[in-house]
């Protein structure tokens, strides 16, 4: 990923928090000699420096993916930035966004306990705290049948690229104008980008 130095995100904790929050990723690999992508949730194990997930078994991306160097892209909020918000007309439009690229070695997981634990972690992550649903309570025979329909995997992270393009290359006064316009909207992406820009300015 092309990352100018003023947009480079280096803080590991910020990167990991971002992955946890925006965990629905796009997973790229080579399949049958061509680029191939699947959109799916991934869970992060900080201790192992690894990602866990699973394919639907009919998705044949898994068939030749083992031991490949794969790329998982985590997409954050993004916003169009209008030059009409600036203090000058000598400007052009741009786009603000945050994106994290994780590279790693793909491993197909067959251990049933590891598979269940990864599925359980995913359910616990997304179910609300007051939800009565718990994967542990699901009938074991039903779970065994459902598990046959997936292929679980682990990605051992080998490289992280993180980019936060939040107008850091503009004067502070202009950044504040952008934040003001982004906040004056009902679009959630705009509001989230404004919040990220504020945090960036506070550093």
Secondary structure, 3 states (H helix, E strand, C coil): CCCCHHHECCCHHHHHHHHHHCCEEEEEEEECCEEEEEEEECEEECCCCEEEEEEECCCHHHHHCCCCEEEEEEEEEEEEECHHHCCCCCCCCEEEEEEEEEEEEEEEECCHHHHHHHHHHHHHHHCCCCCCCCHHHCCHHHHHHHHCCEEEEEEEEEEEEEEEECCCCCCHHHHHHHHHHHHCCCCHHHHHHHHHHHHHHCC
